[in-house]
Amino acid sequence: MPTTDARPGLGNARGFRCVVILSATVLLVGLSSRSAWGQFGMELDAPPIQYRTAPLHDPISRLQQRIDQHQVQLEYDHKLGYLPSILRELQVSVSSQLLVFSKTSFQREQISPRTPRAIYFNDEVYVGWVQRGEVVEISNVDPELGAVFYTLKQQATEKPTFTRQTDSCLLCHDSAMTHGVPGHLVRSVFSDSAGLPILSAGTHLTTYQSPLKERWGGWYVTGTHGRQLHMGNSVVKKTIHPEEFDFEAGANVTDLSSRCDTQAYCAPDSDLVALMVLEHQTPTHNLITLANYEGRVALRDEAVLHSLDKEPSTERSPSIQRRFEHSAERLLKNLLFVDEAKLDEPLQGTSAFAKDFAARGPRDARGRSLREFDLQHRLFKYPCSYLIYSAPFDSLPQPVKEVVFRRMWEVLTGQDQTKDYAHLSGEDRQAILEILRETKLGLPAYWTAEAPTGS
């Protein structure tokens, strides 16, 4: 990642390695900023977080335990190495495949527009693979710790071992762009014909709020989207004039065979719908982790304050409660797709991803699910994140989760008609409320009572 940026360490090969290490889903930049937690007493490694030393409960640690106990044997494929076996054991669908041709992984020498890096994901796991790569790159989400990173050597062995990565990965994956917690981010870049990002041309942090015209630079994208344009599938031919980027050249591509050897991968696609789901999921994971960390630190601070009080009280101080409310409200806006970028024309992917994703449910008695797509005007038919069913959400500190549920109830029942949630129609609110009542475990008792919704 050559750059003229004045930040230290970016002008040499060693600096480059630090910049791009283990980017399982993204281009990672902005590395000079320290974690928000690191700025305030190194909270990441201190109680109550203890990121590097706390027990792990993530999918990879569970898989490694099964391997160690001889309950699972990963199979080695002569072409793809351990990739197919990893995807199978972690229940990651091949239809989620995304292809990135920008040199934004530490295995950069193997990545180019002709040999893109493949990424596969589900609700908890992100797997990165490159042709002739030394390792498979894996990131997954621990319910308490957030993103946890691993590599697995692409060498056949009797007992494959996932190696946890901490320091190198956190240079990128614990920055202001992940809200100062171990997390993930998706970037869109101008890439030259060799796959090198042209950072002087600027980059975009991509979320569900990003307009399509800023998305997918450095990525292959298969699918149709009408006259809406994006940065995918194209390179900058004149590096000194990136403003001349040809958006039309990458539009409505449904076949990548002329751009790369698709037979070298598990699937021929880099599905547009999968990309859009990824761009909702990654910031939502980060905000769940942030709410978890902030809630646990607030509870620790509350305990300290009570211990110093000459007359201990069980009442919660207003300042501590405001901290819970701030964390919860920020997360709620993401869960309910506040400021989602609108679609001007329908979108359609090329793989089975949309069908596979929607089929996972859960569904209410009327067959409705938060995983149903709209793809006409917005991403989902019912704009409430499916990650509300996830283990990380369920692991939120109880005071934070209580506020999330209370505020979501106020929005969905129409008591909150503020402009932040004006994108939710009365029909949207009613449908989401009904779906959650039937499918979400652990709802507060007041959720099960009948209540009218606002229009």
C-alpha positions in Angstrom: 0.0 0.0 0.0 2.4 2.7 -1.1 1.4 6.2 -0.1 2.6 9.7 0.3 1.0 9.9 3.7 3.3 11.4 6.3 2.4 8.9 9.0 5.4 6.9 10.2 6.1 3.4 8.9 4.0 3.6 5.7 6.8 4.2 3.3 8.5 0.8 3.5 7.7 -2.9 3.2 7.6 -3.4 6.9 5.2 -0.5 7.3 3.0 -1.9 4.5 2.8 -5.3 6.3 1.5 -3.6 9.4 -1.0 -1.6 7.5 -2.7 -4.4 5.7 -2.2 -7.4 8.1 -5.1 -9.9 8.1 -7.7 -7.9 6.4 -10.3 -10.6 6.3 -13.0 -8.3 4.9 -11.5 -5.0 4.0 -8.9 -2.4 3.2 -7.6 -1.1 6.4 -6.2 2.4 6.8 -6.1 5.2 9.3 -3.7 3.3 11.4 -2.0 6.1 13.3 -5.0 6.5 15.5 -4.8 4.6 18.8 -7.8 2.8 20.1 -10.2 4.9 22.1 -9.8 2.3 24.8 -6.0 2.6 24.6 -6.3 6.4 25.1 -8.1 6.0 28.4 -6.1 3.6 30.6 -5.5 0.7 28.2 -9.0 -0.7 28.9 -8.6 -3.3 26.2 -6.3 -5.5 28.3 -7.5 -4.4 31.8 -10.5 -5.7 33.7 -13.3 -6.0 32.8 -12.4 -6.5 29.1 -9.0 -8.3 29.1 -9.1 -8.9 25.4 -5.9 -10.9 25.1 -6.4 -13.0 28.2 -10.1 -13.6 28.7 -11.5 -17.1 27.9 -12.6 -17.4 24.3 -16.1 -18.4 23.2 -15.9 -17.7 19.5 -16.6 -20.2 16.7 -12.9 -20.9 15.9 -11.9 -21.7 19.4 -14.9 -24.1 19.6 -13.8 -25.7 16.3 -10.2 -26.0 17.5 -11.4 -27.8 20.6 -13.3 -30.3 18.5 -10.2 -30.8 16.3 -8.1 -31.4 19.4 -10.6 -33.9 20.8 -10.6 -35.8 17.5 -14.2 -35.0 16.9 -13.5 -33.2 13.6 -10.8 -33.8 11.0 -10.3 -31.0 8.5 -9.7 -32.2 5.0 -7.0 -30.8 2.8 -7.9 -30.1 -0.8 -5.1 -30.0 -3.4 -6.3 -26.7 -4.9 -8.1 -24.9 -2.1 -6.2 -26.3 0.9 -8.3 -26.3 4.1 -10.8 -23.7 2.7 -13.7 -26.0 1.8 -13.5 -27.9 5.0 -13.4 -24.7 7.1 -16.4 -23.4 5.3 -18.3 -26.6 5.9 -17.4 -26.9 9.6 -18.3 -23.3 10.3 -21.5 -23.4 8.2 -20.4 -20.6 5.9 -22.1 -20.8 2.5 -20.1 -20.7 -0.7 -22.8 -18.4 -2.1 -21.5 -15.7 0.2 -18.3 -15.5 -1.8 -16.9 -12.0 -2.5 -13.8 -11.3 -4.6 -11.4 -8.4 -3.8 -8.7 -7.5 -6.3 -7.1 -4.6 -4.4 -3.8 -5.5 -2.7 -5.2 -5.1 0.8 -4.2 -8.2 2.6 -0.8 -9.1 4.0 -0.7 -11.8 1.3 -0.6 -9.0 -1.2 1.9 -10.6 -3.6 -0.7 -13.2 -4.6 -3.5 -10.6 -5.1 -4.3 -8.8 -8.4 -7.3 -8.2 -10.7 -6.5 -11.5 -12.3 -6.1 -13.3 -8.9 -8.5 -11.7 -6.4 -8.8 -12.6 -2.8 -11.9 -14.5 -1.9 -14.0 -13.7 1.2 -16.8 -15.9 2.7 -19.0 -15.0 5.7 -21.9 -15.8 7.8 -23.4 -14.1 10.9 -20.3 -14.8 13.0 -17.4 -15.7 10.8 -15.3 -14.1 8.0 -12.9 -16.3 6.0 -10.3 -14.9 3.6 -8.4 -17.0 1.0 -6.0 -16.2 -1.8 -4.5 -18.4 -4.5 -1.2 -20.0 -3.4 -1.6 -18.3 -0.1 0.5 -19.4 2.9 -2.5 -19.2 5.3 -6.3 -18.9 5.4 -7.3 -15.7 7.2 -10.2 -16.0 9.6 -11.9 -13.4 11.8 -14.9 -14.2 13.9 -17.0 -12.6 16.6 -16.7 -13.6 20.2 -19.9 -12.7 22.3 -17.8 -10.9 24.9 -14.7 -9.8 23.1 -15.8 -8.8 19.7 -13.6 -9.6 16.7 -11.0 -12.3 17.2 -8.5 -13.1 14.5 -6.8 -16.3 13.4 -4.7 -17.8 10.6 -4.4 -21.4 9.6 -1.4 -22.6 7.6 -2.2 -24.0 4.2 -0.1 -27.1 4.8 -1.5 -30.6 5.1 -1.1 -31.9 8.7 -2.7 -34.5 10.9 -4.0 -31.8 13.4 -4.4 -28.3 11.9 -4.0 -25.5 14.4 -5.6 -22.1 14.2 -3.2 -19.4 15.5 -4.7 -16.4 17.2 -3.4 -13.1 16.0 -3.6 -10.0 18.3 -1.0 -7.2 18.1 -0.5 -7.0 14.3 -4.2 -7.2 13.5 -5.2 -4.7 16.1 -3.1 -2.0 14.4 -6.0 -1.8 11.9 -8.9 -3.7 13.5 -8.9 -1.5 16.7 -9.0 2.0 15.4 -11.3 5.0 15.3 -13.0 3.4 12.3 -14.1 0.5 14.4 -15.1 2.8 17.3 -12.0 1.9 19.2 -12.9 -1.8 19.7 -11.6 -4.9 17.9 -13.8 -5.0 14.9 -14.2 -5.0 11.1 -14.7 -2.4 8.4 -15.3 -2.4 4.7 -13.4 0.1 2.5 -13.8 1.2 -1.1 -10.7 2.4 -2.9 -9.4 3.5 -6.3 -7.2 0.6 -7.5 -4.7 0.6 -10.3 -4.4 -2.2 -12.9 -2.0 -4.1 -10.6 -4.4 -3.9 -7.7 -2.5 -1.3 -5.7 -4.8 1.2 -3.9 -4.3 4.8 -4.9 -4.7 6.3 -1.4 -4.0 9.8 -2.6 -7.3 9.6 -4.5 -9.2 9.1 -1.3 -11.1 6.1 0.1 -14.6 5.5 1.5 -15.6 3.7 4.6 -18.5 1.7 3.5 -21.7 1.0 5.5 -25.4 0.5 4.7 -25.6 4.3 4.8 -23.1 4.8 1.9 -24.4 5.8 -1.6 -23.8 3.1 -4.2 -21.5 5.5 -6.1 -19.0 5.3 -3.3 -19.1 1.5 -2.8 -17.0 -1.4 -4.0 -13.9 0.2 -5.4 -11.3 -2.7 -5.5 -14.0 -5.3 -5.4 -15.6 -7.5 -8.1 -19.4 -7.1 -8.1 -21.8 -9.4 -9.9 -25.4 -8.4 -10.2 -27.7 -5.9 -11.9 -28.6 -2.5 -10.5 -30.0 -0.5 -13.4 -28.6 3.0 -13.9 -27.2 3.2 -10.4 -23.4 3.2 -10.6 -20.7 2.0 -8.3 -16.9 1.7 -8.2 -16.7 -2.1 -8.5 -15.1 -4.1 -11.3 -13.0 -1.2 -12.6 -9.4 0.0 -12.2 -7.9 3.5 -12.6 -5.8 3.4 -15.8 -4.1 6.7 -15.2 -2.9 6.8 -11.6 -2.3 10.6 -11.7 -5.9 11.2 -12.8 -8.2 9.0 -10.7 -11.0 11.5 -11.1 -11.3 10.1 -14.6 -12.5 6.8 -13.2 -14.9 5.0 -15.5 -18.0 4.1 -13.5 -19.8 2.7 -16.5 -17.2 0.1 -17.2 -18.1 -1.9 -14.1 -21.9 -1.6 -14.2 -24.3 -4.5 -14.3 -21.6 -7.2 -14.6 -23.0 -10.7 -14.3 -20.0 -12.7 -15.5 -16.4 -12.3 -14.2 -14.7 -14.9 -16.5 -13.1 -12.3 -18.7 -11.6 -10.5 -15.7 -10.3 -13.5 -13.7 -10.2 -17.3 -13.7 -13.4 -18.0 -11.8 -12.7 -21.7 -11.9 -9.9 -21.2 -9.4 -12.6 -20.4 -6.7 -15.4 -22.1 -4.9 -17.9 -20.2 -7.0 -17.9 -17.8 -10.0 -19.6 -14.9 -8.3 -19.0 -11.9 -6.1 -22.6 -11.2 -5.3 -23.9 -7.7 -5.0 -26.5 -8.6 -2.4 -23.9 -10.4 -0.3 -21.8 -7.2 -0.4 -24.7 -5.1 0.9 -25.3 -7.5 3.7 -21.6 -7.4 4.7 -21.8 -3.6 4.8 -24.6 -3.7 7.3 -23.2 -6.6 9.3 -19.7 -5.3 10.0 -20.6 -1.9 11.5 -23.4 -3.6 13.5 -21.0 -6.1 15.0 -18.7 -3.2 15.9 -21.4 -1.3 17.7 -22.6 -4.4 19.6 -19.0 -4.8 20.8 -18.8 -1.2 21.7 -22.0 -1.3 23.7 -20.8 -4.4 25.4 -17.5 -2.8 26.4 -19.0 0.5 27.5 -21.7 -1.3 29.5 -19.2 -3.5 31.3 -16.9 -0.5 32.1 -19.9 1.5 33.4 -20.9 -1.4 35.7 -17.3 -1.6 36.9 -17.3 2.2 37.6 -20.6 2.0 39.3 -19.3 -0.8 41.6 -16.3 1.4 42.5 -18.4 4.4 43.3 -20.6 2.3 45.5 -17.6 0.9 47.3 -16.4 4.5 48.1 -19.8 5.6 49.3 -20.1 5.8 53.1 -23.8 5.0 52.8 -23.9 2.5 49.9 -27.0 2.8 47.7 -28.5 0.3 45.3 -29.9 3.1 43.2 -28.3 3.8 39.9 -26.8 7.3 39.5 -28.1 9.4 36.6 -24.6 9.7 35.1 -24.2 5.9 34.9 -27.7 5.5 33.4 -26.9 8.1 30.8 -23.9 6.0 29.7 -26.1 3.0 29.2 -28.6 5.0 27.3 -26.0 6.6 25.0 -24.6 3.2 24.1 -28.0 1.7 23.5 -29.3 4.5 21.4 -26.3 4.5 19.1 -26.7 0.7 18.6 -30.5 1.0 18.1 -30.1 3.4 15.2 -27.9 0.9 13.5 -30.3 -2.0 14.2 -33.2 -0.1 12.7 -31.3 1.2 9.7 -31.4 4.9 10.4 -30.1 6.9 7.4 -30.0 3.9 5.2 -29.0 4.8 1.6 -32.1 4.5 -0.6 -32.2 2.5 -3.9 -33.4 4.2 -7.0 -33.8 1.0 -9.0 -34.1 -2.7 -8.2 -31.0 -4.8 -7.4 -30.4 -8.5 -8.1 -27.4 -10.7 -7.4 -26.1 -13.6 -9.4 -25.6 -16.3 -6.8 -27.9 -18.2 -4.5 -26.9 -15.9 -1.6 -30.2 -14.0 -1.3 -32.2 -17.3 -1.2 -29.8 -19.0 1.2 -29.7 -16.1 3.5 -33.4 -15.6 3.7 -34.1 -19.3 4.2 -32.3 -19.2 7.6 -35.1 -17.4 9.3 -36.5 -17.5 11.9 -40.0 -16.9 10.7 -43.2 -15.9 12.5 -46.6 -17.7 12.1 -47.2 -15.7 8.9 -43.9 -16.7 7.4 -42.3 -13.3 7.8 -38.6 -13.0 8.7 -36.1 -10.2 9.3 -33.9 -11.9 6.7 -36.3 -11.2 3.8 -35.0 -8.8 1.2 -36.6 -5.8 -0.4 -34.0 -4.8 -3.0 -36.4 -2.4 -4.6 -36.1 0.6 -2.4 -33.9 -0.6 0.5 -31.9 -3.7 1.6 -34.4 -5.6 3.8 -38.2 -5.8 3.6 -38.4 -5.3 7.4 -35.7 -2.9 8.4 -34.5 -4.4 11.7 -31.2 -6.2 11.9 -31.2 -10.0 12.0 -28.2 -9.6 14.4 -30.7 -9.0 17.2 -30.8 -12.8 17.3 -27.0 -13.1 17.7 -25.1 -14.3 20.7 -23.1 -11.0 20.9 -26.4 -9.1 21.2 -27.7 -11.5 23.8 -24.4 -11.1 25.7 -24.9 -7.3 26.1 -24.8 -6.1 29.7 -28.3 -6.3 31.0 -28.7 -2.5 31.7 -27.7 -1.8 28.0 -30.0 -4.5 26.6 -32.9 -3.2 28.8 -32.5 0.3 27.3 -32.3 -1.1 23.7 -35.5 -3.1 24.2 -37.3 -0.2 25.8 -36.3 2.3 23.1 -37.1 -0.2 20.4 -40.5 -0.8 21.9 -41.1 3.0 22.0 -40.2 3.3 18.3 -42.1 0.2 17.1 -45.3 1.1 19.1 -45.2 4.6 17.6 -44.5 6.4 20.9 -41.3 7.8 19.3 -42.1 9.7 16.2 -38.8 11.6 16.0 -37.2 12.2 12.6 -34.4 9.6 13.3 -37.0 6.9 12.9 -39.3 8.6 10.3 -38.1 6.1 7.7 -40.2 3.4 9.5 -43.8 3.5 8.3 -46.6 2.4 10.6 -46.7 -0.9 8.6 -43.0 -1.4 9.1 -43.2 -0.8 12.8 -46.2 -3.2 13.2 -44.6 -5.9 11.2 -41.2 -5.8 13.0 -43.0 -5.7 16.4 -45.0 -8.8 15.5 -42.1 -10.7 14.0 -39.9 -10.1 17.1 -42.7 -11.0 19.5 -42.9 -14.4 17.9 -39.2 -15.1 17.1 -37.0 -13.3 19.6 -36.3 -15.0 22.9 -35.7 -13.0 26.0 -38.0 -10.0 25.3 -39.3 -8.0 28.3 -42.7 -9.0 29.5 -44.3 -5.7 28.3 -43.4 -6.7 24.7 -46.0 -9.5 24.8 -48.8 -7.2 25.7 -51.0 -5.9 22.9 -50.3 -2.3 22.1 -51.3 -0.1 19.1 -48.6 1.3 16.8 -48.4 4.8 15.5 -48.9 5.5 11.9 
